[in-house]
Amino acid sequence: MASTRRAFLGYTALAGATVFASAAGLRGLRYPSLQFEPATASQFAEHSALGFQLDSHGAVYQREDAHQLVFRAYVPEPVVRASGEFELKIGNVHPQARLNIEGDGKISEERIDGLFRHVTGNSANSTLTLRWIFPRQQHYRFTAIGDTGGDLELAWILKRSQQLGADFVLHLGDYYYQPVDPERTTIHLEESPLPVFSAIGNHDFRNPFGFKPQDFIQQVGPRNSTFTLGSIQFINLDTSVDHLPVSAGKRGQLLQQIQPLASNSNLSDYVVFAHRPITDPRPINTRPSDHSVEGLQEDDWLYQQLVQRGVRHIINGHIHISTEFDDRHIHTYISGQGLAHADIIGRRPQARILVGDVEPKTPVAYQWTDLNMPFEAHCNERLHKILRGNDYADQLEPLKAACMAADS
């Protein structure tokens, strides 16, 4: 019944979309909550009082402060072109990344504060290019997991990734589960020991708290993006809610730019990461609903696009499990245990996180490892409500005790 209703709504949306076809064009529409695809975040800014300009590649503009412009990187090696006497604050840059400078101007200071860089300088009547070089190019490690929310579980994911020797984290979407999550997401990402590059989840795109996709884009990063590090190209695709038509918008435009892997001798693998998977691997008779991108044949279209480009693996979240399976020619990893509720329900640690290891000129090697989330990382009202409403009331009092001990 749910699938039939969804199909009906989808075709209704498709019929309505024809009315807006001329206006939508390549931009496309998104549903549920039928709307035009959200605009992209600006990567350019001019200080309203001081007049200097900053134009970035791989970083989104966030805000203007009294003397500086603030950006957040969404790739490991962001580039910023500065004009005038400037002050830049850019976040999500690896603490060991090295700054390269091109141009006739000069840098007065580069100060490192965790993942933030504070840079002041003068472009000397031309343009000064700032380019950060990631500390590891051929040998590096990353973790991948989604569905963390923005609370203490997210903080643990970042800490655990550092414990595992990761150089950065691929977040697979869904930070915004509760009203406090956007604010706390910002805090945890800014205090993270590692850079985080994120896909957008369905709860980030559409939620009952009034947070919009534009909030995610400005706070975390774009819905679709790509970067290359060593011989690996990472491709972040928006599968948060359905596309209409399936090829429209920034996702379709990005995929058009991706060449077949076999035609690029400098690349050894593609790492595609997105929130909702192409296929839901759970048995139809046991899953509560289909958590794939079935839409209006969006699953078939996306699968063909990836296979044509030689994609061998895809990493998804959305389903709160950790598993892997062959979806025809693409091996799929579902790493959606960011809340580690499986530990509570199963009454023993069992949540896992995916780890990717990169070596020169070889495909990424993946392995699962234990998340080991501590009990006190669940100290939020969201899980308390779940425990009160299900057959896990025996876990509620120990959780309260652990939370009180953590606060003392």
Order of alpha helices (4+ residues) and beta strands (2+ residues): alpha-alpha-beta-beta-beta-beta-beta-beta-beta-beta-beta-beta-beta-beta-beta-alpha-beta-alpha-beta-alpha-alpha-beta-beta-beta-alpha-beta-alpha-beta-beta-beta-alpha-beta-beta-alpha-alpha
